[in-house]
Amino acid sequence: MKLAMRVISFCHYLQGPAATQYLADLGADVIKIEPLGGAFERHWSGGRSFVNGVSAFLLSANRNKRSLAIDLKHPRAQEILFRLIDDADVIVENFRPGVLDRLGFGYEAVRARKPDIIYASATGLGATGPDAARPGQDLLMQARSGLIAATGNRDSGPMIVGAAVVDQHGASLLAMGILAAVVRRLQTGEGTRVEASLLQAAIDLQTEALTKYNARSVTGDVMDRGRHIGSWYHDAPYGVYALQDGHLVLSMNDPDKLAAALDSDELRALAGIDRYAQREPYAEAVAQALAGRKLSEASARFDAAGIWFERVRSYEDVMTDPQVAHLEGFTDYDVHGAPVRLVAHPLRYDGVSPSIHRMPLQAGCDTREILAGCGFAESAIDTLLAEGVIGSPPDAASAHSSPFT
Amino acid sequence: MDALENFTVLSFNHFLAGPLAAQLLGDMGADVIAIEPLTGAFQRNWAVAGHYVDGQSVNHLATGRNKRSLAIDLKSEAGKRVVERLIAHADVVMENFRPGAMAKLGFAPERLLEDYPTLVYASTTGFGPDGPYALRPGQDLLLQAMSGLAAVTGQADGPPVAVGSVVIDQHAAALCAMGIVSALLRRTRTGRGGRVDVSLLQAAMDLQGESITAWLNGAPHTASRGEGGVPTWFSAGGYGIHATLDGHVAISMTTPQNLGRAFDIDELLDMSEADAFAARARITALVAGRVATMTNAAVIAQLDEAGIWNTRVEDYDDLAANPQVQHLGAIRTLEGVTGAPVTLLSHPVQYDGVLPPVARVPQHLGAQTREVLAGVGYTDGEIDTLVAEGIVACHASTSANTSTSAPASEPGSKPGRGAAT
């Protein structure tokens, strides 16, 4: 997949960078615009994870991009960036509403200069509305959208989801919307203003659950459930069960098959009950039938009986999973001599997953190449560097091969 | 949003991820034709929690907007001939059967891509088209367990916890729609279609891209889940949700000093920024202890005062009442095909300031069989024969010579597509 388009990415944190990473994986020339000191994600990493000084947070969402470091507040920044924008198809930004307007790169300003621009904004809670100015961050939107309230059980209380799922899903929706707008422009010549919010991404992530909830005239009490039950709306045994040496999940399963697989008279006796209305006694009975067994023994029985189950696996297990290896779900990359392991682009196109062809390890490592590509002479670039308008690390010139120029 | 209005999508999808992906394409203007068995796709006939609205499964309501429905016996030779003609007129074929099922029906992707070189063929499977797990059941909860998502959710001193909604199916759907649109975009330039493969397994990993990347690249960790009350293995102190006297409040990223100022806790004021992670259990205990003695309103007021990002933990009832959700139009109640109101989520992205309309609420099985077949050249007589022979089925409301545009319930939404356009 090699989409011929240029994307200017005024993005930081996760949703925006992850969205433009999908586009970069698909072959778009994504230029990451960063402050001279580097974007937030270069200086912070969840779990304090850095590889040779490079943030794993950066590595998770910025491959296949070029980096341009520039002081957006400098009077000359407008002239430089509009030369880039003139050649661009898409602008993506995830500042809070109004910030880029004040810097001169808001939608109206760009559209006045380039009417067919596709201008995509990702905000926390939308560009307008009563809470538009509130911070939008994954955890907050998990809380705001009911995802935390819907996760966990009576013993645990509400639980947060242990990964930034709202950001990542929001990123995929934003990339999808941008690509659709590019299709539209090819047919109509018109640009599109694309707007996504983390709040709606969090809601979209729960489409099935929310549609059911809204159809039922129920209240939040329906979330109340015993310790094994995995969601408020599935029949038992759907959920998580402890064994002697680990945990497994049971999906939707035929109660007769499950009773036979575990050779349990108690489960046979319960096979005819309403496993939604009486899911707690049923789940407790399943838990008892499983407690004390080993994963290997239960797995063998379940495999033989065609039971839908899966062992709860750690990230280490995922790394050694033969199916993940078969799919090439991870990609190794060299960071200043240290190997890093990245989650690969999740899709295959004609059987092939997009590869990593570059990584902006330093803020501004492609500044020279990008500006040269839109006509700045070397001396002009030197002057801009000397005046502190743009940034380029000293060893940048040799840091990258240059497939785009 | 008319971006995809020139594209026809045949959706051989069932369950959730595939129908959701097709729905996203329908939202963006594609003519999505759901190809269903004569008895209806799985999601019409099954509803978790056993819930139906005026006879319509809530699973169908969650995935059925902006589609037409064609009911057909895919196993009959006559049915296969009809489908072949539909494919010849389509831009996209998408399916989420287990690997090999389409080939058994005579629609192997390799053959289709050879016969129709401009076709985009998209598969969503549990584990990819091949490999050691290719034939295993792929269902959201199983993938939560396999991908580490269940392992990283919950507390280290308790069991792993399943996420309380089917987030992997939903994310796979967005990725699938993204991949299909990319392939269409490539086709407009190269004239060539191609194949897009999505797996729930990789969607589950992608959904945790930040967390997995941090874990795999040297982030210190001793357990998959947070220890000592810390909500996740990667959180700094204070991050997470905390119980108050009357609910829970979520506290986002901040420093120990800010938390010390917000709650007047001296020990936190003495901590450095580096302690935020190193002393995370202690910080969390201090914050949780203080917050537990306060009301939601008081906690939020003090956090706001200190400039710390926070929000109340809300449930689905709060969400429907949330003024920002209402402002965005994220939840809409419309008149369904039976006349009973149905409440649906909106497409989550705005284009030129508007969310795509629900041009078509979820339809009855076979509601557009007649108009779809007429659209690829079948005469009324031929369609009547196919119906009489039980090859296709039409919903009772659609009789011969009537183009059915079922209720388009939103003012300003585009009219339903007529027959034979």
Chai-1 contact restraints between the chains, C-beta under 6 A:
chainA,res_idxA,chainB,res_idxB,connection_type,confidence,min_distance_angstrom,max_distance_angstrom,comment,restraint_id
A,L3,B,L185,contact,1.0,0.0,6.0,A-B,restraint_1
A,L14,B,E210,contact,1.0,0.0,6.0,A-B,restraint_2
A,L26,B,S182,contact,1.0,0.0,6.0,A-B,restraint_3
A,G46,B,A214,contact,1.0,0.0,6.0,A-B,restraint_4
A,G46,B,F234,contact,1.0,0.0,6.0,A-B,restraint_5
A,G47,B,A214,contact,1.0,0.0,6.0,A-B,restraint_6
A,G47,B,A219,contact,1.0,0.0,6.0,A-B,restraint_7
A,G47,B,F234,contact,1.0,0.0,6.0,A-B,restraint_8
A,R48,B,F277,contact,1.0,0.0,6.0,A-B,restraint_9
A,S49,B,A214,contact,1.0,0.0,6.0,A-B,restraint_10
A,S49,B,N217,contact,1.0,0.0,6.0,A-B,restraint_11
A,S49,B,G218,contact,1.0,0.0,6.0,A-B,restraint_12
A,S49,B,A219,contact,1.0,0.0,6.0,A-B,restraint_13
A,V51,B,N217,contact,1.0,0.0,6.0,A-B,restraint_14
A,A56,B,T213,contact,1.0,0.0,6.0,A-B,restraint_15
A,A56,B,A214,contact,1.0,0.0,6.0,A-B,restraint_16
A,A56,B,N217,contact,1.0,0.0,6.0,A-B,restraint_17
A,L59,B,T213,contact,1.0,0.0,6.0,A-B,restraint_18
A,S60,B,G209,contact,1.0,0.0,6.0,A-B,restraint_19
A,S60,B,E210,contact,1.0,0.0,6.0,A-B,restraint_20
A,S60,B,T213,contact,1.0,0.0,6.0,A-B,restraint_21
A,L125,B,Q324,contact,1.0,0.0,6.0,A-B,restraint_22
A,G126,B,L328,contact,1.0,0.0,6.0,A-B,restraint_23
A,G129,B,Q324,contact,1.0,0.0,6.0,A-B,restraint_24
A,G129,B,H327,contact,1.0,0.0,6.0,A-B,restraint_25
A,P130,B,P323,contact,1.0,0.0,6.0,A-B,restraint_26
A,P130,B,Q324,contact,1.0,0.0,6.0,A-B,restraint_27
A,D131,B,Q324,contact,1.0,0.0,6.0,A-B,restraint_28
A,P135,B,W309,contact,1.0,0.0,6.0,A-B,restraint_29
A,Q137,B,S252,contact,1.0,0.0,6.0,A-B,restraint_30
A,Q137,B,W309,contact,1.0,0.0,6.0,A-B,restraint_31
A,L139,B,A250,contact,1.0,0.0,6.0,A-B,restraint_32
A,L139,B,S252,contact,1.0,0.0,6.0,A-B,restraint_33
A,L140,B,A250,contact,1.0,0.0,6.0,A-B,restraint_34
A,L140,B,S252,contact,1.0,0.0,6.0,A-B,restraint_35
A,L140,B,T311,contact,1.0,0.0,6.0,A-B,restraint_36
A,A143,B,A250,contact,1.0,0.0,6.0,A-B,restraint_37
A,A143,B,T311,contact,1.0,0.0,6.0,A-B,restraint_38
A,A143,B,V313,contact,1.0,0.0,6.0,A-B,restraint_39
A,R144,B,T311,contact,1.0,0.0,6.0,A-B,restraint_40
A,R144,B,E314,contact,1.0,0.0,6.0,A-B,restraint_41
A,G146,B,E314,contact,1.0,0.0,6.0,A-B,restraint_42
A,G146,B,D315,contact,1.0,0.0,6.0,A-B,restraint_43
A,G146,B,Y316,contact,1.0,0.0,6.0,A-B,restraint_44
A,G146,B,L319,contact,1.0,0.0,6.0,A-B,restraint_45
A,I148,B,I241,contact,1.0,0.0,6.0,A-B,restraint_46
A,I148,B,V313,contact,1.0,0.0,6.0,A-B,restraint_47
A,A149,B,D315,contact,1.0,0.0,6.0,A-B,restraint_48
A,A150,B,G164,contact,1.0,0.0,6.0,A-B,restraint_49
A,A150,B,S165,contact,1.0,0.0,6.0,A-B,restraint_50
A,T151,B,V163,contact,1.0,0.0,6.0,A-B,restraint_51
A,T151,B,G164,contact,1.0,0.0,6.0,A-B,restraint_52
A,G152,B,V161,contact,1.0,0.0,6.0,A-B,restraint_53
A,S156,B,G158,contact,1.0,0.0,6.0,A-B,restraint_54
A,P158,B,H248,contact,1.0,0.0,6.0,A-B,restraint_55
A,P158,B,V313,contact,1.0,0.0,6.0,A-B,restraint_56
A,M159,B,G154,contact,1.0,0.0,6.0,A-B,restraint_57
A,M159,B,V161,contact,1.0,0.0,6.0,A-B,restraint_58
A,I160,B,P231,contact,1.0,0.0,6.0,A-B,restraint_59
A,I160,B,G240,contact,1.0,0.0,6.0,A-B,restraint_60
A,I160,B,I241,contact,1.0,0.0,6.0,A-B,restraint_61
A,V161,B,T153,contact,1.0,0.0,6.0,A-B,restraint_62
A,V161,B,V163,contact,1.0,0.0,6.0,A-B,restraint_63
A,G162,B,V152,contact,1.0,0.0,6.0,A-B,restraint_64
A,G162,B,T153,contact,1.0,0.0,6.0,A-B,restraint_65
A,G162,B,T232,contact,1.0,0.0,6.0,A-B,restraint_66
A,A163,B,V152,contact,1.0,0.0,6.0,A-B,restraint_67
A,A163,B,Q208,contact,1.0,0.0,6.0,A-B,restraint_68
A,A163,B,S211,contact,1.0,0.0,6.0,A-B,restraint_69
A,A164,B,E210,contact,1.0,0.0,6.0,A-B,restraint_70
A,V165,B,V167,contact,1.0,0.0,6.0,A-B,restraint_71
A,V165,B,L207,contact,1.0,0.0,6.0,A-B,restraint_72
A,Q168,B,L207,contact,1.0,0.0,6.0,A-B,restraint_73
A,Q168,B,G209,contact,1.0,0.0,6.0,A-B,restraint_74
A,H169,B,H171,contact,1.0,0.0,6.0,A-B,restraint_75
A,S172,B,A174,contact,1.0,0.0,6.0,A-B,restraint_76
A,S172,B,L175,contact,1.0,0.0,6.0,A-B,restraint_77
A,S172,B,M178,contact,1.0,0.0,6.0,A-B,restraint_78
A,L173,B,A174,contact,1.0,0.0,6.0,A-B,restraint_79
A,L173,B,P348,contact,1.0,0.0,6.0,A-B,restraint_80
A,L173,B,V349,contact,1.0,0.0,6.0,A-B,restraint_81
A,A175,B,M178,contact,1.0,0.0,6.0,A-B,restraint_82
A,M176,B,A174,contact,1.0,0.0,6.0,A-B,restraint_83
A,M176,B,A177,contact,1.0,0.0,6.0,A-B,restraint_84
A,M176,B,M178,contact,1.0,0.0,6.0,A-B,restraint_85
A,G177,B,V349,contact,1.0,0.0,6.0,A-B,restraint_86
A,L179,B,V181,contact,1.0,0.0,6.0,A-B,restraint_87
A,L179,B,S182,contact,1.0,0.0,6.0,A-B,restraint_88
A,L179,B,L185,contact,1.0,0.0,6.0,A-B,restraint_89
A,A180,B,A3,contact,1.0,0.0,6.0,A-B,restraint_90
A,A180,B,M28,contact,1.0,0.0,6.0,A-B,restraint_91
A,A180,B,V181,contact,1.0,0.0,6.0,A-B,restraint_92
A,V182,B,L185,contact,1.0,0.0,6.0,A-B,restraint_93
A,V183,B,A3,contact,1.0,0.0,6.0,A-B,restraint_94
A,V183,B,L184,contact,1.0,0.0,6.0,A-B,restraint_95
A,V183,B,L185,contact,1.0,0.0,6.0,A-B,restraint_96
A,R184,B,A3,contact,1.0,0.0,6.0,A-B,restraint_97
A,L186,B,T188,contact,1.0,0.0,6.0,A-B,restraint_98
A,T192,B,Y351,contact,1.0,0.0,6.0,A-B,restraint_99
A,T192,B,D352,contact,1.0,0.0,6.0,A-B,restraint_100
A,R193,B,D352,contact,1.0,0.0,6.0,A-B,restraint_101
A,V194,B,Y351,contact,1.0,0.0,6.0,A-B,restraint_102
A,E195,B,Q350,contact,1.0,0.0,6.0,A-B,restraint_103
A,A196,B,V349,contact,1.0,0.0,6.0,A-B,restraint_104
A,Q200,B,A330,contact,1.0,0.0,6.0,A-B,restraint_105
A,Q200,B,P348,contact,1.0,0.0,6.0,A-B,restraint_106
A,I203,B,A330,contact,1.0,0.0,6.0,A-B,restraint_107
A,D204,B,P348,contact,1.0,0.0,6.0,A-B,restraint_108
A,L205,B,V167,contact,1.0,0.0,6.0,A-B,restraint_109
A,L205,B,Q170,contact,1.0,0.0,6.0,A-B,restraint_110
A,Q206,B,S165,contact,1.0,0.0,6.0,A-B,restraint_111
A,T207,B,A62,contact,1.0,0.0,6.0,A-B,restraint_112
A,T207,B,Q170,contact,1.0,0.0,6.0,A-B,restraint_113
A,T207,B,L345,contact,1.0,0.0,6.0,A-B,restraint_114
A,E208,B,A62,contact,1.0,0.0,6.0,A-B,restraint_115
A,E208,B,V166,contact,1.0,0.0,6.0,A-B,restraint_116
A,A209,B,S165,contact,1.0,0.0,6.0,A-B,restraint_117
A,L210,B,L345,contact,1.0,0.0,6.0,A-B,restraint_118
A,T211,B,V58,contact,1.0,0.0,6.0,A-B,restraint_119
A,T211,B,L61,contact,1.0,0.0,6.0,A-B,restraint_120
A,T211,B,A62,contact,1.0,0.0,6.0,A-B,restraint_121
A,K212,B,V58,contact,1.0,0.0,6.0,A-B,restraint_122
A,Y213,B,Y316,contact,1.0,0.0,6.0,A-B,restraint_123
A,N214,B,T343,contact,1.0,0.0,6.0,A-B,restraint_124
A,A215,B,H51,contact,1.0,0.0,6.0,A-B,restraint_125
A,A215,B,V53,contact,1.0,0.0,6.0,A-B,restraint_126
A,A215,B,V58,contact,1.0,0.0,6.0,A-B,restraint_127
A,R216,B,H51,contact,1.0,0.0,6.0,A-B,restraint_128
A,T219,B,D317,contact,1.0,0.0,6.0,A-B,restraint_129
A,G220,B,D315,contact,1.0,0.0,6.0,A-B,restraint_130
A,G220,B,D317,contact,1.0,0.0,6.0,A-B,restraint_131
A,G230,B,L141,contact,1.0,0.0,6.0,A-B,restraint_132
A,G230,B,A162,contact,1.0,0.0,6.0,A-B,restraint_133
A,S231,B,G164,contact,1.0,0.0,6.0,A-B,restraint_134
A,Y233,B,V48,contact,1.0,0.0,6.0,A-B,restraint_135
A,Y233,B,A49,contact,1.0,0.0,6.0,A-B,restraint_136
A,H234,B,V48,contact,1.0,0.0,6.0,A-B,restraint_137
A,V240,B,P159,contact,1.0,0.0,6.0,A-B,restraint_138
A,V240,B,P160,contact,1.0,0.0,6.0,A-B,restraint_139
A,V240,B,A162,contact,1.0,0.0,6.0,A-B,restraint_140
A,A242,B,P159,contact,1.0,0.0,6.0,A-B,restraint_141
A,H247,B,P159,contact,1.0,0.0,6.0,A-B,restraint_142
A,H247,B,P160,contact,1.0,0.0,6.0,A-B,restraint_143
A,V249,B,L141,contact,1.0,0.0,6.0,A-B,restraint_144
A,V249,B,A145,contact,1.0,0.0,6.0,A-B,restraint_145
A,S251,B,Q139,contact,1.0,0.0,6.0,A-B,restraint_146
A,S251,B,L141,contact,1.0,0.0,6.0,A-B,restraint_147
A,S251,B,L142,contact,1.0,0.0,6.0,A-B,restraint_148
A,Y276,B,A49,contact,1.0,0.0,6.0,A-B,restraint_149
A,Y276,B,G50,contact,1.0,0.0,6.0,A-B,restraint_150
A,W308,B,P137,contact,1.0,0.0,6.0,A-B,restraint_151
A,W308,B,Q139,contact,1.0,0.0,6.0,A-B,restraint_152
A,E310,B,L142,contact,1.0,0.0,6.0,A-B,restraint_153
A,E310,B,A145,contact,1.0,0.0,6.0,A-B,restraint_154
A,E310,B,M146,contact,1.0,0.0,6.0,A-B,restraint_155
A,V312,B,A145,contact,1.0,0.0,6.0,A-B,restraint_156
A,V312,B,A150,contact,1.0,0.0,6.0,A-B,restraint_157
A,V312,B,A151,contact,1.0,0.0,6.0,A-B,restraint_158
A,V312,B,P160,contact,1.0,0.0,6.0,A-B,restraint_159
A,R313,B,M146,contact,1.0,0.0,6.0,A-B,restraint_160
A,R313,B,G148,contact,1.0,0.0,6.0,A-B,restraint_161
A,S314,B,G148,contact,1.0,0.0,6.0,A-B,restraint_162
A,S314,B,A151,contact,1.0,0.0,6.0,A-B,restraint_163
A,S314,B,S224,contact,1.0,0.0,6.0,A-B,restraint_164
A,Y315,B,G148,contact,1.0,0.0,6.0,A-B,restraint_165
A,Y315,B,I212,contact,1.0,0.0,6.0,A-B,restraint_166
A,Y315,B,W215,contact,1.0,0.0,6.0,A-B,restraint_167
A,V318,B,G148,contact,1.0,0.0,6.0,A-B,restraint_168
A,P322,B,P132,contact,1.0,0.0,6.0,A-B,restraint_169
A,Q323,B,F127,contact,1.0,0.0,6.0,A-B,restraint_170
A,Q323,B,G131,contact,1.0,0.0,6.0,A-B,restraint_171
A,Q323,B,P132,contact,1.0,0.0,6.0,A-B,restraint_172
A,Q323,B,Y133,contact,1.0,0.0,6.0,A-B,restraint_173
A,H326,B,G131,contact,1.0,0.0,6.0,A-B,restraint_174
A,L327,B,G128,contact,1.0,0.0,6.0,A-B,restraint_175
A,L327,B,Q202,contact,1.0,0.0,6.0,A-B,restraint_176
A,G329,B,Q202,contact,1.0,0.0,6.0,A-B,restraint_177
A,G329,B,M205,contact,1.0,0.0,6.0,A-B,restraint_178
A,V340,B,N217,contact,1.0,0.0,6.0,A-B,restraint_179
A,R341,B,L216,contact,1.0,0.0,6.0,A-B,restraint_180
A,L342,B,T213,contact,1.0,0.0,6.0,A-B,restraint_181
A,V343,B,M205,contact,1.0,0.0,6.0,A-B,restraint_182
A,V343,B,G209,contact,1.0,0.0,6.0,A-B,restraint_183
A,V343,B,I212,contact,1.0,0.0,6.0,A-B,restraint_184
A,V343,B,T213,contact,1.0,0.0,6.0,A-B,restraint_185
A,P346,B,L175,contact,1.0,0.0,6.0,A-B,restraint_186
A,P346,B,Q202,contact,1.0,0.0,6.0,A-B,restraint_187
A,P346,B,A203,contact,1.0,0.0,6.0,A-B,restraint_188
A,P346,B,D206,contact,1.0,0.0,6.0,A-B,restraint_189
A,L347,B,L175,contact,1.0,0.0,6.0,A-B,restraint_190
A,L347,B,G179,contact,1.0,0.0,6.0,A-B,restraint_191
A,L347,B,V198,contact,1.0,0.0,6.0,A-B,restraint_192
A,R348,B,D197,contact,1.0,0.0,6.0,A-B,restraint_193
A,Y349,B,V196,contact,1.0,0.0,6.0,A-B,restraint_194
A,D350,B,G194,contact,1.0,0.0,6.0,A-B,restraint_195
A,D350,B,R195,contact,1.0,0.0,6.0,A-B,restraint_196
